[in-house]
Amino acid sequence: MEEFKKLNLRQKTIGFIVMLVTAIVMIVTFMSMTSADRVDSNEIELDDGWDVTINEKEYHNVTLSKFRFDMCNRGDVLVLKHVVPRYDNIKLPTLDIYTIHSAVKVYLDDEVIYMYGQKLYEEKKLLGYGQHFVSMPYGAVGKWLTIEMMVSEDNAFDGVGTVRILDGNSSLVKNLSGKRLTLSITMFLIVFGVIIMVLSMLMLKRSLNFIQTFCIAMFSFLIGCWTLCNKDLIEYFTTDLLMKSYLEYMSLYMLPLPFTYYFKDRIDEKDTPKWMKIYFYVLVAAEVIYILSALILQITNIVHLPQVLEGSHILMIFAIILILVISFIDMKVKKQKPSVVMVGFLIAIVIVIEELVRFNLDKYITGFEKNEYSSNLCFAVLIIVISLLVDYGNKISKTLFENAQRAVLEQMAYMDELTGLGNRRLCEKKLKELEVNAKTSDSRYAILSLDLNFLKHTNDTYGHEKGDELIRSFADVLTNVFGMYGSVMRTGGDEFVVILEDIAEEQVKKLLAQMLDELEEKNKTESEIKLSTAYGYAMSDETVLKQDFSEELKIKVVDINPRTIYRIADDRMYENKRKSKLGRQ
């Protein structure tokens, strides 16, 4: 019975998690379906006709989306100039500028209308990157627009994004245009990660197996945060470019750790080669050291987060190598079919490798399209999360089946076949449980010993079928009276035991009186067999013994335990039988 209770609790917990995740998926779907990109198309792209100066080197009639130059380093200064065109159909003209790790000044003719990051630049601190929305003052048409960028990091960028003039009322919506699905997936990854991380931490107290679930949840959360920044979706929540940079880089730098640690249980298997174990633990140590070092160097302003980006790429490559080796050993050496999670990881790894190659090629060789980098890592992680849910569902189904099967077998082992009551084995188990619980609990319990009279007489006179009927009929009475209050067991041919927990003696007496009444009612309807019993009971908190017990028994009762209580009840049953002059029939 206890197993069935535990099973039911697990089912409720799993059901809650499934409903929660289903609700999140429905919200994500709803967001992506209902968020149609209805945006005012009134905007002007200032892409052609720019005059650009890079460290006093001049370029004329430049098209920004196609313009490439040597990678900018700290101290470089870029100046972009363009005449402000007419924007008659734009109600609240706003300049949209995208910068990367640069302090920015925006001029109309010689008047400064916007500044960002000057103090941070002078203090040689990290500057964020992202979009700047600059309100255009009245009368800007026809004036010279000058954008000055002072680069704060090495290898910062080799191109400048297109400048736009758009309606400030819809600038944020316009910026999110075409990114609704990505935003939905990103928010799902973040919310899913947070919920499952919390649940996993709670369950870790019971089983370390949930460390894998925690790793996946953390990986999902970190990728969600990184994508939120990389896709400039964080502007939906905040325009703090510095916060965006910290969140993006730290999320990215922490990614390899949960990605690697997920496979710890596989590494700890006995048949895992020693070199793989060394490789794994060295890699995990390197990942932890890398994260702490990057954070300390940034806090102390010695080296900024963007300057150690390649380290995360290298660690991710080593993590991918480890996973590929594990997959190869499992499939080729152990002849095992890859799990759903492993398939998800392998698909994601292909996407990750493509991302790493494409990013470094674009940054150092070909240049980013439109001077922007667009990542698809959120889709890779979504694949991992889905594969995890499928794999977890398979494991839960298997566990539920095994637990149910075990519970049924255990119930059969503890069940009396004739009556369906518990048997002597269950009685022994209950007595042991009472003995254990007695050390931590003061709750009262009672043990009843009952002996069915006339069983031998019934077998000899009417046959064993009638004897079995007598036993079953008596068992029905005991179940009806005591079943709701405790455990009823048949420990022998005509011997029965009842254990009642958290009960007072007055209640025990009422139940015994009810039992006698039901026996009498049964006998009125039976012509051949008659139900009769001798019984005795004892309470767990008895301190004074009745005078009809021996001195030897009094001495033993000094050390009260469930078996002693059972013996007292049994002795009282025999005393009851002797006084009623009913010999065992």
Secondary structure, DSSP 8 states (H G I E B T S, - for coil): -HHHHHHHHHHHHHHHHHHHHHHHHHHHHHHHHH--------EEEE-SSEEEEETTEEEEEE-GGG---S---TT-EEEEEEE----TT-SSEEEEEEEESEEEEEEETTEEEEEESHHHHHTT----EEEEEEE--TT-TTSEEEEEEEE-STT--S----EEEEEGGGHHHHHHTT-HHHHHHHHHHHHHHHHHHHHHHHHTTT-GGGHHHHHHHHHHHHHHHHHHHHTTGGGGT---HHHHHHHHHHHHHHTHHHHHHTTHHHHTSTTS-HHHHHHHHHHHHHHHHHHHHHHHHHHTTSS-GGGGHHHHHHHHHHHHHHHHHHHHIIIIIS-----HHHHHHHHHHHHHHHHHHHHHHIIIII--GGG-----HHHHHHHHHHHHHHHHHHHHHHHHHHHHHHHHHHHHHTB-TTTSSB-HHHHHHHHHHHHHHTTT----EEEEEEEETTHHHHHHHH-HHHHHHHHHHHHHHHHHHHTTTEEEEE-SSSEEEEEEES--HHHHHHHHHHHHHHHHHHHHH-SS----EEEEEEETT--S--TTS-HHHHHHTTS--HHHHHHHHHHHHHHHHHHTT----
